[in-house]
Amino acid sequence: MAACICAVRCCARLSVSVSARRCSGLSRAHGHFTSQRARRTFIEFFTEQHAHRAVASAPVRPRGDPSLLFVNAGMNQFKPLLLGCADPRSEMTSYRRVVNSQKCVRAGGKHNDLEDVGRDVYHHTFFEMLGNWSFGDYFKVEACAMAWHLLTEVYGIPAERLYVSYFIGDDASGLPPDEETQNIWLSLGVCPDHVLPFGMRDNFWEMGDTGPCGPCTEIHFDHVGNRNAATLVNADCPDVVEIWNLVFMQYNREADGGLHALPQCSVDTGMGLERLVTVLQGKRSNYDTDLFTPILSAIHKCSKAPAYRSQTGQYDGGKVDTAYRVVADHIRTLCVCIADGVYPGMTGAELVLRRILRRALRFSTEVLQAPEGSLASLVPMVAHILGDAYPELHTESDRIMEIININEAQFLSSLKQGRRVIDRTLSKMDKDTIQFPASVAWSLHRNLGFPLDLIELMLEEHCMTLDKYGLEQLIAEHEKLLSPSEGGAEERGLHLDLQSLSELQSRGVLHTDDSPKYSYSLQQDGTYLFSSCKSTVLALYNGQSLVSEVSEGQRCGIILDKTCFYAEQGGQTHDQGYFCKDGLQDVLFPVEHVHLAGGYVVHNITATETLRTGDQIELHVDETQRLACMVKHTATHILNFALRELLGSGVVQRGSHITADRLRFDFSSKASLSVSQLQELERIIQDIIQENNVVHMQEVPLARAIQIAGLRTVDEVYPDPVRVVSVGVPVSDLLSNHTHKHTSAELCCGTHLLRTGGIRDLVIVSERQTVKGISRIIAVTGDDARQAWEAGLALQEEVESLAVRINTDSAPSLPTTQRLSKEVGQLTDAVESTPIPQWQRRELQTQLKALQRSANTTIRKLEIKEAAAKAKELLSRHSKKAVLVDTLETVSISVVMKTVNQLSEHAPDSLIMLLSHLQPSGRVLCACQVPKGHVAVTASEWALAVCGRLRGNAGGSATVAKGVGTAMDITDLQETIRFAEEFAHIKCQHTQ
């Protein structure tokens, strides 16, 4: 396999000491290293001595990477560079040498340390990854030399305590031993018996099933010292731990499993700050360092548990120290995630964070006996420890505490509710049953967040077990629903692989000029004119490689020299449309998907005719779809501005999605908006629409753009120069501060209207909290907004009409009131599901709830009145029988139940059952009641026997039960009455 061309410099230029030092401890470490100093030293070593660029940590919510729940490694934010798909205009493409400290979370997904946290002294859900990178600059020699210099000379770690591993090769993959790395370590003075070979599992790193990969070399530290610990490296020994991994990306793993040399080699290193600080501070546990000890002290102060003692396993009595570690770790994760906009919720990363929060609460309240509110009280301490490196922890502290407290109250309430459900389920189960139903356990876990292990503990108290097999099946079904459907990748389009991107670049294929997507104009009649675009096919991609030709029916990705199509990005969906070849105007090639890949715009099609590189084509966007997206995107900017006007500058955009049909906007908010706030929000937006402001768009150097007062940005990597979109104020005025007008100004690559009047109208049809602290608005515009207004008015008229009929009937009958109640339910469903203004939906829902309460009260009174009359009639016929079984005429099971109840009040020692035969369906309603403490027969047993005879079912308690069945005719009903009487009599006789 060909070696890649890499920049290898002489390690002598680094002035690195290559002699291995001989000392037995860390006494020669250069002063005491606090965690802050250790982090700062790492960054400064690479920036000041080796010309690296310091890059801020990315948020723990991955940017545009659906394959990850959380950022779990330092390289995540640099994946576009490693995959060759970074925007060529972005600052990232200029990176050659980079260093940073990245916030990482490993909980959920492939890398999941959640259940291990607390059991030992080194697992964490949140950790900091110190790393340095080379993108086509230095390679193995300098990477190893810099790492050795930093560890032994700057940090002062004894060389004899360090062991390094290298890749031994793999015959099956055709990979030779990495002798180059072995020789580098030996040349740096590392003892030969400290340079150890390992295979694919330990020393070959891969990003995923496909993509960049390569051999790695790991540096391990022996906490004990004064011995040869070579046999303990990679042996899961807590005394010998990996502290730094240096990955040399020199291959690309293809979809077929093959490996090809990369055109440009890269270095990706990662060293966990927590483990490094443990070494530097001479500790054996990460939790004994200054990253954790202040938090552990704070936990002790607010709990009733003894002080932390660093015990594990059998030595940790009552799992007290385990609980300390769980709470200390999890509160750091909660703080970092919430500060970065990941809130506890019901799906994805939010669901994982909810589990972390509830796990911390359980250990805090049940093991440490800490009072409610204790977990949130730890937030200021976390901010104090980590805030210098991550200042957002200071600014978001109040919000973090509020969200933790709210979720704590919800969890404690869920625990009470869950315990009631478990007790009720157990009471209904057969005494011989030993397995608790998996469906109930899964429902508790999925809907209430009830921990499965807590369910098992509660079941043990009742000598029962959980149906593990059934539970595993339910979990598998749930995961299947969450996993992408087959064909999903095809729907998203064919994405260029790294090798094809590199081939395009080596051929000198220029990046796609997509500036024609902005070439449209507003005509005097208010319509928009979109120009077609003539272009040349530069490359064709068949899903595996670049080809020169595709035939009819073949799916492919097309790269052109220029395009007027908008590629999906910035929350806006891609354009639709078609193109045709020169000379074949009647043969259309519909464009299915458009996306960006490393500066190239890829158009996905299914060829309707043979297509070759070099063909001349003419592109036409779907003008209706494009204009609808322009309307929604401009409306989204105005909505963002209006929210800040209404709620204040603290509102933060948390996401958006723009399609031709609607816009979706997520933003930070403590609670859902009130009716008056929704009305005011729409008024602000309508005013801007009516002003018909000019929408100004201009490309500006990024450094100048970010200085614009009031500019709104989101967590994205922006190109340079960047496009500024301003409503009503020229961008030049914003840059020169020659305006006092408060307006919408955002960095945005999307397509927009040229005047706000083109929106015509906007209606917010939905507003709710997706998770606590994040609200989501869905809005429609234009004709859809008008239809929403009209639908709202129509529903309002129906509600008002129904209210008149309910409130003006002075002598209502039961059938009439029941019919009106049903109409209330139907209207409630219509109001819930019909697109109408959200403020109006809330008002109508309030009115309908009041009408439903009024109707229910009237029905209850009428049913009691009817039941009393029927009971009086039945008593006159039956006097006081020991067993009373009869029929009555009613369509309401509630009336049957109430009549039975009234009969029981007058004949408390009697067994009473009533049946109502509905015509023409033949359905039979059944209700019964037996005296309290009656041992001969229970009400549920009696009802189940009778309804079973009627081919139905029943349920209830020992004293009251109800059910349904079907009687073929009156004879069948009469025989059932006799059966019911005989059944009760026989049961009573058997107990005498």
N, C-alpha and C positions, 0 to 999 in steps of 0.2 A: 504494500500500500504506500502510495507516494507520500513523502513527508511534506507538510505544509510549509509555506514560506513564512518564517517568523523572525521578528526582530530579536536577536540574541546579542546581548552586550556583555562585555567582560565584567565579571563580578568585582574585579579589582577597583573599578571606578567607583564602586559603592563605599570604598574604604571600610569594608566590613572585616571585623576580626574573625578569622577562621579557626582560631584555636579553641578547642573545647576546654571549658574551665573545670576545675576540680574543686568543688565544695559540696558539702553535704546538706545544706539547707538553703533557706531564702535570706540568710543574714546579709548577703551581699546585694540584695535588691536595693535599688537606688531610691531610698526613702520610702515612706509609707504611701501606698497607693490607695486613695479612696476610689470609689467607683467613678466619681466624676473625673478625677485626675486620670484614671486608667482610660476612660473613653476619650478624653481630650488629648491625651498623649498619643493614642492611636491615630486620631485624625491629623494632628500636627506633624507626626512623624512622616506621613505620606505627603501632606501638602507642602511642608517646609523643606523636607530633605529630598523628596523624590517627585516633585512637580505634579502631584495629583490634584484634581479638582474636587473640592468637597461638595457633595450633593446632599440635600436634605432628605430625611427619611420620607418615603411615600406613606400615605395613610394606610391603615391595615385593611381597608376595603379595596380590593384590587381594581385597578383602572382598566376597564374594558376587557377583562379576562374572565369569562364565565366558567372556566375550568377550575377556578379557585374560590373557596369560601372566604379565605383570608390570605393576606400576604404572609407567606410562611418561610421566605428566604430572602436574602438581600438582593438576589438577582431578579426577583419578580418584576421590578419596575424597569429593568433593562432588557426584558425579553424582546421588545421590538427591535433593539439593536442586534441581539444575538440571532434573531430569526430573519434579520434583513428587511423588516417591514416598517421601520421607523419613518415618520414623515421627514423627507429630506430637508424641509424648511425648519424643522424643530431644532432646538438647542441640543437635543440628545445626539444628533448625528455628528456633532463636533467633539463628542467625548472620545478621549483616547486613554487617559489615566483618571480613574475616579476612586474616591474613598467616601465611605459614609457609615453611619450607625443606623440600621434599619429596624423599625418596630416590627416584630413578627408574632403571629399567633398560630399555634398548632393545636387545633381542636376541631374535630370534624374533618371529613374528607380523608385523603390518603395518609396525611401526616396528622395523627390524632393522639395526643398525649394526655387527654383529659382524665381518663380513669386511673392513670399512673400517678397523677399529681397527688402528693401527700403521702404515698406509700414509701417513697424513698426521699433522698435529700438533693436530687439533681433534676428531676423532671419539672417542666413548667408548661403552662399554656401560653403565657406571654414571655418573650425573651427579646433581648437586643442582639442583633447580628452585626458585628464589626466586620467590614469587608473592604478589600481593595480590588479593583478591576483593571484589566488592560484589554482594550478593544483594538487588536491589530498593532499594538505597540510592543511592549516587552513580553517575554514568555518565561520559560521555566527557570533559566539561570537567575534572572533578576528577582523573580517572584520568591524563589527559595532563599536567596541571599538576603532580601529585605526582611522576610519573615524571621529568619534566624537572628539577624542583627537586632530587630525590635525585641524579640523575646529574651535573648541572652544579654545584650548590651544595654538596652534602654530599660526594659522591665527588670533586668537582673535575675532572671530565672536560671538556676544552675543547669548547665548543658547536660550533665550526667543524669539529670532527672527526665530528660526529654528523649523520646523515641520517635523515629519517623518511619512511615510505611510508603511503599511504592507499588506500582502495578506489576504483577508477575507475568502478565500476558494471558491470552486465552486462545488455545488452538482452534476451538470450535468456531470462534468468531474471526479467526485469522489475524488476531492482534498479537504483536510481538511484545516481549517484556519491555517496560519503560526503563531501560538501562541508563538512558540519559539522566533521568531524575536521580537514580541511584548514585551515579557518579558525581552529580552536583553536590549531593549531601556529603559524600565522602570527601570531596574537595573542600567543603566548608569546615572540615575537621570533626564531623560526627563520627563517633566510634563505629566501626563496621558491624559490631553486634547490636547496635542500636538502629541500624538501617534494615528494615524488615519487609519481605515481599508478601503481598496478599493478592487475592484474585478479584474476579468481577464484582462479587457482593460487597466487598469492603473498599476497593480502590479503583472502581470504574464508575463514573458519575454520568447519569443520563437525566435530561430535563423531563422526559416523558417517553411515551411509546415511540415517538419520532422527534427529530430535532437535534440540535447540537449536543455533543457528548464528548467524553474523553477520559483519560486516566487522571487519577487524583493522587495527591500525596498528603497524608495526614500527620499531624504532630500531636503526640500523646505525652501526658505528664504523669509521672509516678509520685503520688502523694507521700509514699513511705520513704523512699530513698535508701542509699547505702546498700544497694543490692542490684542484681540484674533482673529486671522485670519484663524481659522480652517476651516470655511465654504468656504474660498477662495482657498483652496488647490485643485489642479486639476480642477479648475473652469474657466480656460482660462483667469485668471486675471493677467495683466502685473505687478501688484504690488507684487504678490506672485508667485515665480518661482522655478522650480526644479533646483537644482544645482548639485546634485550627485545621481547616481543610482547604487545601489549595487544588483547585480543579483546572486542568489544562484542556480546554475545549479545542480539539483538533480534528474531530470527525463529525459527520452528520448521519444520524440513524434514519434510514429511509422507511417508507411504509411497508416495503417487502422485507424489512429486517436487516437489509444490507447496510454496510458502512462505507462512506466516501470521505476522503480528506476534504476539510474545509478550505476554501480559498484564503481565508484570513483566520488566524488563530486568536483565541482570547484566553484571558485568565480570570477566574472567578474564585475569590477566596471568602471564607466565612469563619469567624471566630465568635463564639457566644460570650458576651460580656460577663454574664453571671459566672461561667466557669473560669474565665480569666481572673476575675476579681477574687474568686475563691482561692486560686493559686497564689495571687499576689498578696493576699492578706493572711496566708498561712493557715487557711481553714480546710476542713474536710467536707463541709456542707455548704452549698450555695446559700442556704437559709441562715448561716452564721455570719454572713457578710453584711456590710452597711447598706446593701440594697434591700435587705429584709428585716434586719434586727429592729429598726425603729418601728416598722409595721407590727412585728410580733409583740413589741412592748405595748403598743397602742391597743392591740387586741386583748392583751392581759388586763389592762386597766379597765376595759369595759366589759369583761367577762367574769364569771365566777369560778373559772378553772385555775389550777396551779400554773406557775410560770412555765414557759417553754423550756424543754430539757434536751432537745435534739435526738429523741429516741425514735426507733422504728421497729416494725415487726412485733415480736413477742415482748419486747422490752417497753413497748409503748402502751402502758395500761390504759384501758378505756379509750384508746385511739385519740387521746388528747393532743399529742404532738402532731399526729396526722391532721387533725382538725385545724391546728394552728397553720400548718403548711398550706392546706387547701384554701383557707380564708386569705392568707397573705398573698398567695399566688393569684387567686381569682379576683381579688379586689384590684390588683394591678391590671389584669386583663380587662375588667369591666371599665376601669377609668380610661384606658387607652382606646378601647373600641368605641365607647360612647362619645368621647371627645372627637373621634374621627367619623362620627355619624352613623355607627352601627348600633342600633337600639334593640333590646330584647323583643322578640316577636315570634311569629309562628312558622316561618319558612326560612330555608337557607341559613346564612350566617346569623341572622336574627334569632332563629330557633336555637342554634348552638349557644349563642350568648345567653339566651333565657335559661338553658340548662346549666350553664356555668354559674349564673346568678343564683339559681335555686339550689344548686349543690353547695355553694358557699353559705347560703342561708341555713340549710339543714345542719351543716357542721357547726355553724355559729350558734344556732339556737338550741339544738339537741345535745351536742357534745360539750360545747364551751359555755352553755347556759347564758349566753349574752342576750340582753334585752332587745326588743324591737328598736330599730334605728341604729344599732351598733355598726352594721356593715357600712352604711353611708358615712358614718362619723370617721371612717378611716381614709376617706378621699383626700382631705387636706394633707395628710402625711404622705400619700403617694405623690401628690403634686409637688410637695417639698423635695422629695427624693429625685424625681424624674423631670421636674418642671424646667430645669435649666436646659436640658437637651430637647425637651418637647414642650414649649411654652403654652401650647393649646390646653394642656392640663390645668394651668392656672386660670385661663379665661373661661373654661367650660366647667369649673369645679361645681358651681351652684347647680347647673343643669344635670351633671352626673349624679349629685346627691339626691336631687329631686326624683330622677328616674329610678334610682335604686330604691328609694323609700316607697314610691308608688308600686313598683313591682313586688316589693316585700309584702306590702299589705294585700296585694292580689294573691300572692302565693299562700300566705297564711290562711286566707279565706278559702282558697282552692283545697288546701289540706283538710280543712274541716268538712268541706263538701264531699271530698273524695272518701274520707273515712265513713261518712254517712252512706255513701253509695255502696261501699264494701260491706258494711254491716247489713244493709237492706238486702243485698245480693245473697249474703250468707244465710240470712233468715229464710229466704225463699228456696234455698237449695235442699235437696234430699239429704237426710242425715248420713246416708251411706256414701255420698259423693265426697271424694278426697281432693279433686282437682278444681281449682277456681277457673271460671271461663276466661279464655284469652281475650275474647271480644270486649269484656268489661274492663279488664286490665289495660288493654290497648286504648280504649276510649278515655279512661282516666289519664293515661300517660300523654296521649296525643292532644286531648282537648283541655285538660286541666293542668298539664305539666306535672302530674303526680309521679314521683320517681318509682321506677319498676322495682328497685331493690327494697324500697320502703313497703311496697305492696307485699313482697315476699316475706318481709319481716312480720308484717301484720298477720299474714296467713299462717305463719309458723305458730303464732300464739293460739290459733284455732286448730292446730294440727292438720293443716291443709297445705297443698302445694299449688303452684301456678302451672297452668297448661303451657309449658315451654314450647312444645312443638307447634301448637296453634298460634302462639305469640310470634314465633319465628316466621310462620307463613304470612301473618298479617303485616309484619315488618317488611318482608320481602315484597308483598303486593304494594305496600306504600312506596317503597324505594323504586319499584318498577314504574309506578305512576309518575314519580318525580324525574326519572331518567329520560333523556331525550328520545323521542320516538325514532323508529327506524326511518331512514330517509331524511332525517333532520339536517344532516350535513349537506345533502343535495339541495334542500330548500334554501339553505343559507348561501349556497353557491360554491363553486370550485375555488379553493384558495391556493395560491401559488406556494409551492414548497421552497425551502431555502436554496436548494440546488438550482431550481429554475430561475429564482430571483438573481442568483449569482451569475447564471449564464446570460440573463438579459443585460446585466451590467457589464460583463466581459465583452459582449457583442457591441457595446456602445449604444444600446437602445435608450433613447432619452426618456425621461419621466414624462408621463402624460400631461399635456397642457389642458387643464380642465377649466380655464378661465372663461370659455364660451358659456358655461352654465350660468354666468351672471349677465349674459348678453340678452336682455329683454327690455322692452320699453312700454310705457303707459301711453295709450292713444287718447285723443281728445274725447272720444266717446266713453272713456273709462275702462276699455278693454286692454288686455296686455297682448303684445306681439312677441312671440318667441321665434327666433330664427333657427333654421335647421343648420347643421354643421357637416361640412364635407371633411372626410378623414381618410387615413390610410391604415390598413391592418399591418401592424408591426410584428405581432406575435400571436400564436394560438397555443392554448394550454389544454390538454385533454384530461387533466386530473392526475397525471403521473409525470409528464414531461412536456417540453415545448415541441410542437410539431409544425410542419410547414403547410399542412392541409387537413381539413376535416370534411367529412362527407355528410350527406343528408341524414338526419336523424341522430347525429352524434352530438352529445353535450360537450360544451367547451367554454373556456374563458378567452375573451378577446382583448388584446391590448392595442390601443390606437395611438396615433401621434397627438390627437386632440379629441375632446369630446364636449358636448353640451349637457351630458347626463350628470346628475348629482349623485355621488356615491354616498352610501349610508354612513353618517357620522354626526357627531354633535347632537344626538338625540333625534335627528330628522331622518325619516325613512328615505330609501333611494328612489330615484325617478323610475317611471315606467315609460314604455314607448317601443320604438322599432327602428331598424335601419334597412336600407336596401342597397344593392350593389349597382354601380354604374352600368347602365345598359339593361338592367333587369328590374325596372321600377315596379313591376307587378309581383315580384317575389319579395315578401316581407320577412324579416328576421326579428321576431319579438324579443325584447330584452327582458330577461326574467329577474335578474339581480345585478346590482352594481356595488362594488366595494373597492376600497383602497388596499394596496399592498406595496409598501416601500416606495411610494411615489408614483406607482402605476395604478391607473384606474382599470379594474377588470370588469368587463361586461359579460355576464353569463347568458348563454343562449343555447337553444337546441337548433342546430343548423337545419334550415329548410331547403338548402341548396349547397353545393360544394363551395367551400370558402378557403381562400389561400392567403398566405402572407403576401403583402403588396397590393391586394385588392383595394380599389377605391370604393368608399361607401358614403352614404349620406344618412345622418342621424336625425330622428324626429322624436322629441319628447312628447309624452301624453300631456297636452297642455292643461286639460281639466284637472288631472291629478297633481301636476306641478303647482298650478295656481292655488289649489286647495291647501297644499303643504306650505306655500308662501304665506297664505292667510293665517294658518294656525301658528306658524313660527313667529310672525310679527306679533300676533295676539299673545303668545307666550311671553315675549319680552315685556309687553304692556302689563300683563298679569303680574309678572315678577316685580315690576316697578310699583304697581298699585298695592301689592301686598306690603311693600316696605313703607309706602305712604300711610297705609292703614294701621300696621302693627309695629312699625319702627324699623330702624336700620339693622336690628339684630336678627331679622329673618334671613335664613340661609337656604339657598336652593340645594335640594338633596337629590335631584334627578328630574329628567323630563323626557317625554317621548311624543313626537309629532308625526301624525299620519294625515292622510287626506280627509279622514272622517272626524277626527277629534284631536284634542291636545290633552296631555296628562302632565301635571306639574306637582312635584313633591317638595315640601319645604318644612323647615323647623317651626314647630308651634306647640305650646304647652297643652292646648286643648283644641277641639273642633271649633270652628267659627260659629258665632251666634247668628240668628236670623238677621239682626240689624247689621252685623259685620258683613254678611254675605250681600245684603242689599247695597251697603255703602261701597263694597268692593266692585260690584257690577256698575254702580253709578260712576265711579272714578274711571273705569275702563270705557264706559259709554261716552264720557266727556272727551276722552282722548281720541276715540274713533270719530266723533262728530267734528272735532277740530280739523280732521283731515290733514294731520301733520305730515310733512315730508320725512321719509325714512332715509337718513344719510348713511352711506357705507363707504369706508375708506381703509386702504391698507396702510398700516403704520408700524414703524419699528417697535418691537415688543417692549423695549426698555422705556420708550416714550408713552406707549399706550397704558401701561400699568400705573402711570402717574396721574391719569385722569381722575378727577374728584368724583366719587360716587360710582366708579366703574364696578360692575358686577362680573365676577369670574367664578368658575367652578373648578373642581379638582381635575384638571386635564393638563396634558403637555401641549402647550400652544406652539404653533409655528412662528417663525420670525422671518419676515414681517407678519403681523397679525391683522385680521380684518376687524374693524370697530364698527358696530351698528348703533346709531344714535337716532332717537325719535325727536324730531322737531328742532334740533340744534345741530349745525354743521360740526363735523368732527374737528375741523381746524379751530373752531371756537372753543371746543372742549380742551384741546391741546394747549391753547394760549390763555385759557381761563378768562376769555372775553365774554362770558355769559354768566348770569346769575340764575338762569332758569334751571329748576330741578327737573331732570328728565331721565329717561331710560337710556343707559349706555352700557353695552356689553361687548365682550370679545366673542365673535361668532363667525363661523364659516358657512352658515346656512343661507338659503335663498329667502328673500324677504320681499314684501310689497314695497312699492315706491311711495305710497301714501297710506296712512292709517284708515282712511275712509273705505278702502277696499274690504275691510273686515265686515262692514255693514252692521253687524250685531254680534253680541257674544252672550251666551248663557252658561252659567255654571250649573251643570246637571248632577254633579256629585261632589261632596266634600266630606271626608272622613279621616280619622286617624288610622293609619295602617299599623303603626306601633305607637306606643306612648312617646310623644315628642315629635312625631313626624306625621304631617297631614298630607293628603293627596287630593288634588282638585282635578276633575275631568270637566272639560268645557267644549261646547260646540259653537259654531259660528254661522253667519249667513242664513241661508234657508233653513238649515237644521235648527238654528237658534230661534227663528220665527216660529217653526213648528213646535218647538218646546214651549214657547210662550202660549201659543194657541192651545196646546194640550193641557197646560196648566190651568188656563182659564176654563176650559171645558170641565176638567175634574173639579175645579172649585165650585162651578155651578151645580154639579151633581151632588157634592157634599152639602151645599147649602139647601138644596131641594130635599135631600134625605133628612137633614136636621129639622126642617119644617114638619115633615111627615111624622117624625118620631116625637117631637116636642108638642105638637098641637093635638094629638089623639088623646082625648080626655077619658075615653073608655076603651082601652086597647084590649084586643083578644090575644090569647096565647099564640095561635097560628100566625096572626098578623105580626106580632112583635118578633116572633122567631124568624119570619121572612125578612123583616127589616134588619134584624141582627145579621142575617146572612148577607144582605146587601152591604152592610157596613164592612164585613170581612172581605167581600169582593172588591169594594172600593179601596180598602186598605191595600190589597194586593196590587191594584192598578196604580195607586199613588206611588207604591214602592218601586214598581218596575218600569213605569213610563218615563221617558226623558222629559223632565220639566225643570223649571228653576229650583235649585236646591233649597233656597229660602222658603219658597212656596210649598215644597214637599214637607218641610219641617212643620210649617203652620197647619197644613192639611192633616198631617199625622197626629198633631196635638188635638185637633177638632174631632178626628175619627176615634181616637182613644176615649175622649169624653162621651161621644155618642155610643161607643161600645159599652162603656160602663153603665150608662143610663139604660140601654136596652137590656143588658144582663140583669140589672136590678129589677126592672119591670118583669122580665121573664121569671126570675126567681120568686117574686111575689105571686105572680099568676100561677106558677107551678105549685106553690104551697097551698094556694086557695083551691086549685083543682084537686090536689092530692087529698086535702081535708074532706072535700065533698065525696070523693071516691071511697075514702077510708070509712066515712060514715055509712055509706051505702053498703059496703062489704061487711061491716060489723053487724048491720041490721040483718043480713042474710045468714051470717055464720055464727053469730053470738061469740062464745069464747071456746073455740076448738083448740085442741092440743097441737094439731097440725092443720094449718089453713093454706090451701092452694086454690087459686082462682085466676080468672082473667079480668083485664080491664081494657078499655079502649083509649089508647093514646099513642102518639107517634114519638114520644120523648122518653128515653130511658131515665132521664132525670125525674120525670113525673112518677114513673114506676118505682124508683128508689125512694122518693119522698113519701109515696103512698105506703110502701112497706114500712118505712120508718114510723109513720103516724099510727099504723096498725099495731106496731110493736109497743108504742107508748101506751096504747089502750089495752093491749093483751101481752104484757111483758114476759109471760111464761110460755107463750106459743111459738112454734116454728112456722114462719110465714114465708110464702113464695107467691109472687104474682108474675103472670105472663101477659104480654100484649102481642096479638097476632096482627101484623101489618098486611094490608091488602093493596094491590094484587101480588106483591112480591112474595108473600108467604113467610117473610122474615119474622122471627119471634124474639122479642125482648124479654129478658128474664132478670129478676132481682129477688134476693131472699135475705132473711135475717133470722138468727137463732139467738136465744138468750145467752147473755154473757156467762161463761163458765160451764156451758152445756157440754157434756163429755160424749154424748151419744154420737153426734155428727157435727161437723163444722159446716159453716155456710159455704165455704169454697168447695168442699167435698160434695155437698148437695147440689150446688149449681153446676159443677163440672159433670156430675152424673146425668143431670137432666138435659143440659145443653149438648152433652156428648150424644145422647139419644136423638137429639134434633140435628145431628151432624154439624155441631158448632163447637164453641169453646167458652170457657168462663174462667174467672179468677177473682180473688178477693182475700179476705181475712177469715179468722175463725168465726166471727160474728156477722159480717156483712160481705155479700158477694154479688156479682152481676155477670151476665153473659149474653150471648146471642146464639140463635140456631135457625133452622128452617123447618116449617111444618108443611107437609104436602097438601093437606086439606083439614077441614074441621075435625074429621075423625082422628086424624093423626094428632091434632092438638089435644083432643079429649083423652086419648090414650096416654099422652104425655102427662096430663094432669093426674091421672090415676097412678101412673108410674111414680111421679113425684111424691104423692101421698104415701104409697106403699113403701118407697125407699126410706122415707123418714120414719114411718112406723116401725119397720123392720129393724132399723138402726137403734131406735129407742128401746125396742123389746130385748135386743141382745145385751143391753147394758143393765137391764133390770134384774 
